[in-house]
Amino acid sequence: MVQSLLGYLALDSQRRPLLIQVLKELLETWGCSSAVRHTPLEQQCYISKAILVCLAHLGEPELQDIRDELLASMMAGVKCRLDSSLPPVRRLGMIVAEVISSRIHPEGPLLKFQYEDDEMSRELLALATPEPAGDCSSVSRGPSPAPVDTESPVEMPEKAVESDVPPTQPQGSDSELDSDDEFIPYDMSGDRELKSSKEPLYIRDCVEALTTSEDMERWEASLKGLEGLVYRSPTATREVSVELAKVLLHLEEKTCVAEFEQLRQSALVAVTVTDPEQVAKYLTSQFYGLNYSLRQRMDILDVLVLAAQALSRPKSLQRRSQHGPPVPGTMCSPALAVSQTGNVAAPDWQVVVEERIRSKTRRFSKGCPQRELSGVPNEFSSVAGYFFFPLLQHFDRPLVTFDLLGDDQLVLGRLTHTLASLMYLAVNTTVAVPMGKALLEFVWALRFHVDIYVRRGLLSAVSSVLLSVPTERLLGDLPDELLEARSWLADVAEKDVDEDCRELAVRALLLLERLKDKLLSSSSPQP
C-alpha cells in the first residue's frame, strides 16, 4: 500500500512536491526521540520503509535541494536509535542512515555500519533500490539473447570441415598422466602445531605470563589453558583469585586469538566459581567503579550470572554436562556392562546369545535403571548475597563516566535482567526472601522507565520473585509489595506499547493468580 501510494505521488510532476513534503514529515517523526521511546517497533519499521520508498522515487536534483534538511533529520534520528537498547531499533537507524547518506552524498565516501543481515534488513535494502519500470518491458530484455543468436550452432561444424588441420590437444592432457590423485592422502587430523613455549603448569605462572610476558605464544597458551588449570588447582587459585580476576577483567587481546572473548570469560567464570565470595565482592565493587568501559561492566554482569548458574547446579549434572550425555544403550547392555566392570571383553558368541535372549523375552516395562541423584547443598545459597545486594546499592548515584539513570540505559537493562536471573537461581534458599523484597523495591522505583529493554527486565524480575520465594513467605512478608505489583502489572498488560512487555506482564499476573489459588486451596477446610 505504501509503495502504491507514494508511487502515485511520484508519477505526476504536479504531485511530486507532495512526495517531498511527505518525506520531510516522515523524517521529522523518524528523528524524534520521544517517538523512538514510545512507539512500537512495528510502527517504526513502517515509517522507515516509507522513507526508503520516498528516497527511491526522488531524483538526485530534487534531493540536492533539500540536502541540509535531510542531513539534519538523519543525524537526529540516528543518534536516538543508536542510543536505544533494542537491536532492531538500532538496525533501523543504521540502514536508513546508510541509504540517506548514499543519496545525498553520492560522490563522497559511503557511510557503512556493521549489522546483522536478517530478513528485515534485506527487505529494507530491497525497498531502497527498486527495479526500474523499464525492466518489465520486452525491449530491455532484448539484448540478453544476443550472444546466443550471434553464435549459431551450425558454425562450429562448418569451421571444422573447412580446416584440414586436426584439432590440437589441450595443454593439460600430458599433465593428467603425472597426476597424483590415485595416492591416498595422509591423515593429518591429529597433527598439532609445534610451539616453542609450553603451556604453564601453575596458576602464578599464568598470571605472570598474562601480565608481563612478551612471548605471544606463551601468552596465548596461558590464556587457553587457564580455565582447566583453575579447576584442577582450586587451592592455588584461591590464593591469587582476586588478582587473577583483576588481570582477566582488564585483559586486552595482544594477538589474533580465536574466540578470545569466550576464553577470557570462561576463565573469569572458573575463578569466580572456585572462590565465589572474594571474587564476587571484587566484581560487584568494580561494577560501579571509575574508569571502566560499558563493555567491562556488562562483562561483569555476564560473569556473575554464569558463575551463579554453575554454583547452583549439582555436581553430578555439571559432570554430565561437561562430558555429554551417554550413548543410548551403553549402560543397558549386560554384555557391555560386564566388559566395563570386569575389564574383560565378552566373546562374540556370548553377545549373540544375549542379543537373542533379549529379543525373545517379553517385558512389561523396559528401560535402564536410573540411580536417584543424591541430595547435595546448593553452593550458591551461601554466597547469593555477595552476588546480588552490592549491585543494588549505587544504581541511582551517577558517576563521571557512568550514569545508569541517564544515558547508559543499555547497562541498566542488562542489570535488571542480571538481577532477575540471580533471583531465579536463589530459589529455595534462606536469602531468597530478603532478595525478593529488595528486588521488588528496585522494580517499584523504576517501573515507569521509558526504555523498553529496562521494562522487560523489570517484568522478568517480578516473575523471578514469584517463582523463587515460597508462597507462604510471599503473602506473609510481602503483601503490600504484591498488591502494588498487581496493579502495575495490570496497567502494563493493557497499555504498554511493546508486545513483549505486555506478554511478560500477563505471565506475571498468571503467576499471581496461581499463587492465590494455591493459598485458597491449602486454607480451605478438608471434608
N, C-alpha and C positions, 0 to 999 in steps of 0.2 A: 504494500500500500504506500509506504513512504517513497519507494522508488518511482511508482507511478505518479504520485502527486508532484514530487519535485521534478520528475521528467516532463510533466505537463507544463510546469512553470518555465522550464528551460527551452521548450520547443519554439516559443514565440519571442521575438526580440522585445515586444512591448511588455512581456511578463518577466523578463529576466531581471529587471530591478527588484521585483518581489523576491526572486530567489536569493539575491544578495542580502536583502533585508532579513529574510528567514535565517540565513547563515549567521548574520550578526547577532540576532536574538538567541539563536541556539548556542553560540559561543559565549554569550553573556551568562546564560544559565549554566553552561558547562564549566565556566570559570568561577562560579560562586561557591565559596567554601561551605556555606550553610546548606546549600543543595547537596553537596557531596556527603555531608554528615547525615542528613535527614531524608535522603531519597533512596528508595530501594535500588538494588543492583540492576534489576531488570529495566527500570526506567533510565538509569544512567547509560546502560548499554544501548537502549533505544535512541537516546539523544546523540550518542557517539556515532551510531550508524547513520543517522540523518545528517550529521556534519560531514561525514565522509562522502555521502552521496552528493551533497551540495558541492563539495570541492571537486568531485569528478565531473560535474556538469559545467563548471565555470572554467573559462579560458584564462590564459596567462595574463593578457592585458587587464581583464576585469579584476583579477586577484591583486595585481600590482597597484591598482587604485586604492584598495583597502588594506594594503600590506601592513601598515602600522597598527591598525585596529586588530588585525588577525594576530600579529605578534604579541600584542599586549594581552589579549584574551588567552592565547596559548600559554604564555608564561604563568598567568594566574591559575589557570586550570591544572597545568602540570604540577605546580607546587602543591596544590590542595590534594591531588591524587597521589603523589609520591609520599606525602605525609600520612596517608591512610594506612591502617593496619591490615587491610584485606588485600591479598594478592590480585584478585580480579580487578579491583578498582585501580590499583597501581598499573596493571597491564593496559587498561583502557587509556590511561593518561599517556603511557609510552607510545602506543600505536597511533593515537590521534596526533600527538606531537610530532612523530616522525613524518606523517603524511603532510601536515600543515607546513613543516619546515621544508620538505622537498618541493612543495608547490610555490611557496613564496620566495625561496632561495634556490632556484634550480641550478644556478651556476656555482654556488658555494659548496663547502664540504657538507656531506649528509649527516644528519643527526641520527644516531643509531643507539638503541638500548638493547640490553640482553633480557629477554623474557621467554617464557615457556611457549612453545609452538603447539597450541591446542586448537580445538575446533572453533572456539570463539575468535582467536587471533586470525586464523585462516579466513573466517567469514568476514571479519572487518577489513582485512587486506584485499579480499576479493571485491568488496564494495568500493574500495578506494581506487581500484584500477579496473573499471568495467570495460567490456569489449566494445569497440566502435560499432556504430549502427551499420556500417557498410560491410561488416564481416558476414552478415547473414545473406548478402546477395551472392548470386552465382558469378558475378563479374569478378569479385575479389578472390573467389576460389579458382578462377580460370587458369592462372599461371601455374597452379600446382601440378596438373598432369603434363605440363610441357616437357619435362625430361623424358617421360615415358613415350611421347609422340616422336621426339627427335631421334630416339634410338629405336629403330624398327627391329623387330626380332628376325627379319629376313636378311638384314645387312650382314650379320655375322657369318652365316654360311656362305654368302656370295664372296666375301673377302677371303674366306678360307679356300674357296675353289680357285679364285684368280691367282693367288700366290702359290708358287711352286716350292717355296721354302718350307720345310716341315716346322711345326711349332717347337720352339725351344723349351727345354725342361726348366722348371723353376730352380732358382739358385739353391734353395734349401733341400733339394732332393738328395744330394750327396750327404748332407749333414744328418739325414734321417738314419743312415747306416751306422753312424757313430753315436746314436742316441743311447743314453744310459737308463731308459725307462724300465728295462727289464730287471735292473738291480733293485734289491729290497733295501729301502732306506733304514738307517739305524734308528732305534727307538731312543730319542733324546728327551722324553717326557720327564725323566727323573734326574736330569742333569741340574746341577746347581752352579750358580755364578761364583767363581773364585774371588774371594775378597782378601785383602791384605790384613784387615783388622778383624778380630774375633768379637763375638758378642760378649758383653760384660757379664760376669758371674755374680756380682754383688750389687746391692742397691746403691751404695755410696759411689761405686764406680760409674753407675748410670747417671747419678746426679752430677758428678764431675764431668762426664762426657757431654751431657746436655748443656752445661753452663760454660765450660772453659775450653773444651776440646776444639781444635781447628781441623781435625781429621774428619771429613764429611762422612766417610764410610763408617767410622766408629760412632759418630753422632746418629746416623741412620740406624745402625744395628742396635744402639741403646734404646732408641725410641720404639723399634719393632719388638724387642724382647722385654720391654719394661713391664707390660701387663702380666705376662706369665711369671716373671721374676717376683712381682709383688705378691701374687697369690702363693707362690712357693716359699716365700720368706716373710711371713707375717710379723715375726718378732723384730727382724731388722727393719721392716717398713715402718713399724710404729715408732722407732727411734728417730726417724727423719721424715715422718709423714707430712707435717706442716711445711717443712722446707721443700719437699718434693712436690706438694700441691702448689706451692708458690711458683716453682720452676715451670711446672706444666701449664699453669694459668697464664704465664707471661711468655710461653714458648712461641717462637716465630719460626716459620719454615725457611731454613737456610738453603736447602736444595730441593729439587723437584722430587718429592717423595710421594708415591702413590698412596692415596687415602690418608693424607697427613692429619686432617681434622678428626677422622674416625680413630686413628691410632692415639692421638693426643687425648681425645675424650674417653676412650676405653681405659687408658692408663690412669686418668684422673678419677674415673669411677672406681677402679680397682683400689686405689689408695683410700678413697672415701669409705668403701665397704670394709677395708681392713682396719681402719682406725676412724670409725664414724664420728665419735664425739669431738675429737680435736679438729679434724678436717672440716666437719660441718660448722663448727664455731668460726673457723678461719674464713670459709667461703661465704657464710652469711654476713660476716662483718665486712668483707670486701665488696659485697654487692652494693652497699651504699657508700663505698669509699670514693675518694677523689682519683682523678687521672686514670679512669678506666673507660674503655670504649663500650658502646652499646653491645657489640658482639661479645665482649668478655662477660658482661653482665648476663646476657642471655645464655652463654655457656655455663655460667654458674648455676642458673636455674635448671638447665638440662641435666647437669651432673647430679644435682640434688635429687631430681625425680628418678633418674636411672639407678642411683645408689639406693634410694628408698625401696624401689622395686626389688632389687637384689637382696636387700636385707629382710624384706617381708616375705620372701619366697622360701619355702622349706628347702633344706639342703639336698634332700633326695630329688626334688624337682629341679634344682639347679644342676645337679649332675646329669639328670636325664635330658635337660635342655642343651647342655654342653655337648654330650655325646650323641644326641639324636635318638629318635625312637628305635626300639629293637626291630629287627627284621621279623615280619609276621611268620609265625610257625616255628621260630627258632627255639623258644623255650617250651613249646607244646610237644615237640617231637621227643619221644622217650629215647630213641637211639642217640639223638644228638645230646640229650641230657646226660646219658651215660658216658658218652665220649668226652663231654666237658668236665664232668665231676671226676671221672676216673682217669682222665688224661690218656685213655686208650681208645683208638678209633675202632668203631664197631665194624665187623666184617660185612661184606656186601650181602651175603645170604641172610644175615640177621636183619638188615634193613629191609630187604624184600619181604621176609616173613612178617615182620611187624607192620609193614605197609598193608599187606593182605589182611591181617587180622583187624587192623584199624578200618579198612574199607568194608569188611563183612560184619562189623559189630554195630549194633543199633544202640544209640544212647538217647535218653530223654533230654539231656542238656549237654551241650558241647562247648568247651571253652577252656582257656588256660586258667588255672587257679591263680588268683591275684592276691598278693600279700597286702594286708592292711598297712597303710602308712602309719608309722609311729608318730605320736604327738610330740612336737618339738615347740619350744617357746619362740615367739615372734621376735627376732632380733631387732626389728625396727621399733618395737614398743618402748624400749628403754631409752632410745635416742631420738624419738619423734619430735620432742620439744626443741631440741637443738636445730633441727631442720626447719621447723615451722615458725616458732614465735619470733625469732630475730628478723624474719622477712616482713613482719607486720609493724615493726617499731617505728620506722622512719619514712614510711611511704608518703607522708604529707609534708615532709621537710625538703624543700628544693635546695639543690647544691648548685655550684657554679656551672658545672657541665652536665648536670643530671637533674631533671625535673619530671617526675612521674605524672604529676597532675597538670603538666604543661605540654610541651612539645613531644615528650618521649612516651606517647600513648602506646606504641608498639610494645615497649618493655613492660608497661603496666598491664597490657593484655596477657603477655606471657607470664607475668607474676600471678595474675588471677587464676590462670589455668594450672600453674605450678601448685598454688595453694590448694586448689580443688583436688589435684592428684595426690598430694601429701595427705589430705584429709581422708580420701578414699582408702589409701594404703594403711591408715591408722585404725582400721575397723577392729572392733573388739579389744581395744587397748584401754588402759586406765586413763590415759591422757586424752582420749577422744572427746570427752565432754567439754573440758576447757578449750580444746582446739575448736570444737564446733561453735561454742559461744563466741570466741574471738573472731572466728571467720564470719559469722552472721553479723557481727558489729561492723566488720570491714565491708561486707556486702551492702549493709544499710547505708554506710557513708558514701558509697559510690553508685548507688542504684540508678541514679539519673544521669549517668555518664553518656556523653554524646557519641563515643566511639562504639561501633557495633562489635568489634572484636573484644573489647573490655566487657561489654554487657553479656556476651556469650560466656566468658569466663566466670562472671558473677553468677549466672544462672546454673552453670555446671557446679559451682561451689555449693550452692543451696542443695542441689541433688546429692552431692557427696556427703553433706552433713546429715541429710535424711537417711542415707544408706549406711553410714558408719556409726552413728550414735544410736544406742539401744532405744527402743520406743519408750520404755518407762522413764528413762533419763531425759529424753526429749520433752515429754509432756510434764515431767516433774521439775526440771531445771530451766527449760527454755520455753515456757508457754507464751510469754509476751513476744519474744522474737518470732515464734512461729505464726502468731496472728498477724504481725506486721508483714512477714514474708508472704503470707497467703494473699493479702490484699494487693501487694505489689505484683505478685506473680499473675493474679487475675487481670490486672491492668496491662501487664506486658503481653499476655496471651491474646488480648483483644486489640491493642492499639499499636504495638511495636511495628516499625516499618520493615524490619528484617524477618524473613521467613524462618531462619534457623533459631532466632531468639524466641519467636512465638512457639516453635516446636519444643524448645527446651523448657519454656515456662509451662506448657501443657504437661510435659513429663513430670516436672516437679509437683504440679498440682495433683497429678495422679498418685504420686508417692505419698503426698499428704493425705489424700482420701484413703489410701490403703492403710496408712498408719491409724487413721481414725476408726476404720472398720475393724482392724485388729484389736484395738483397745476396747471397742464396744463388745466384740465377741468374747474377749477374755474377762470383762467385768460383768457380763450378763450371768444370772444365776443358772446353774445347771439343773435340769428337771430330775 
